[in-house]
Amino acid sequence: MKARVLIVEDELDLAELIRMYLKKDGIESEICTDAESAAEMLIGGAFDLLVLDINLPGMDGFELLQKIRPSTSIPVIVVSARDADEDIIMGFGAGADEFVTKPFAPRVLVARIRALLRRVRASFRHEISFGPYKMDLEGYYLARDEHRVVLSSREFEVLRHLVMNPGRTMTSDEIYAEVWENRYGDTTSVAVYIRRIRQKLEDDPQNPLYIQTIHGKGYRFNPEMLNPPAGDL
Ligand code: CA
């Protein structure tokens, strides 16, 4: 899925430049030179991110932001002239996610756009895949090559917890507190669950590829086994 960005900027040269850089990066965009038409274009909801200039003829960027914020959570990068601390404060108050001051290098703006799109997508992502596995985090479903892998809900929770924090070593206490929602239980059951999950997941449970033991510390999901998300930028 290609990302679509709406650029609201009355300096057409600048807008075209941003569009060109985005295009080179595989991101589609449309240009709009005033806030009134931008508000209409946003109703359709076909955009993934908004780049919003503050000084616009007619309705300004802040007004547009205030107008659209109650009904959309689209990520917004506000672009404004330098030396305008008040703009920055107002922008964040009105619901901007990022702020870029003019003049800026287009590459910098594009990098910010990509980072923000990534962040937003990651928070909505409910499917993670690793090796031959696909894990539906909402639907509690784990499949290997389209075949369901039967896990108990607690096994699923333990795995989910590790997968959602790839590369981070988690102690048994930590996993127990999160999954059993209890700080003071018998945390040795975590090891039992890890063993069961490995038996279901790993080709060689003695030499696990996915859930690694970090001796004396805990467990971690091997980040190298994660597949890149579909539609990632
Ligand atoms: Ca302007």
Residues whose N, C-alpha, C, O or C-beta is under 5 A from the ligand:
A	BS01	CA	D10 E11 D53 N55 L56
